[in-house]
């Protein structure tokens, strides 16, 4: 899934800093950081598939398994360098600070089966331990916190288990999953895609600069990525964003760095934003997160020129005939 239009037919990946409008050769200078900020805050990039980031309800599940690394040490070094170029660190945290590479390694390493169908697909619920219970007697937060039910993942149903194993391992490795083989191509598993894609980056980096990808300079790494398999870069980009903004129980979003980066509070329950006060028989707003007014630590200003250009670009992608 591309953040912007597909690259030229030659297969070269257009750098995010040089994205053109759909109807002209004019180019805009959007940085990766602007794409991240504007796309996620504005809700224009819906990249997180529900199957990987959905939270369950009150089902009983198993504790998060401790994975054995699927990727070897060299592959993990290349992956870490790659995630660091997809969302680089500048004056703000990037993919590395959020632990996106650790999320991806965990995603690849935990493979549920019929004997242990939990995996790491649906986090449990209803609450994490990030917010306390409300104190109804005073209408204020209490000092009593729930246990983190998100840590207990929900077992997959038989069909969910087959689907997830096909996505990870490929249809050739999952018995009974090839019932549509006469009409659709076999599914290449995410594991195989990563193994081949990371090896391809290493080979391309050696070919171009006679150096491993993780040892190359950022400029050299970007040049390698411009010649890399675009479908693999798309796959990793999607997983990087998942790893940056998922609930931390999935192995990414270290110290909630990704949420803080985009100004997202995360899960708010059981505290919520309005607390019932039994003494007045009414709801009391939280002073730090009021519903009726802006948050005290936020200010509202007009869109800057970068945001204006970004919104116009997205609108042209959606319907170029009706936007000036």
Secondary structure, 3 states (H helix, E strand, C coil): CCCCCCCCCCCCCCCCCCEECCCCCCEECCCHHHHHHHHHHHCCCCCCCHHHHCECCCCCEEECCCCCCCCCHHHHHHHHHHHHHHCCCCCCCCHHHHCHHHHHHHHHHCCCCCCCCCCCCCECCCCCCCCEEEECCCCEEEEEECCCHHHEEECCCHHHHHHHHHHHHCHHHCCCCCCCCCCCCCCCCHHHHHHHHHHHHHHHHHHHHCCCHHHCCHHHHHHHHHCCCHHHHHHHHHHHHHHHHCCHHHCCCHHHHHHHHHCCCCCCCCCCCEEEECCCCEEEECCCCCCCCCCCCCCCCCCCHHHHHHHHHHHHHHHCCCCC
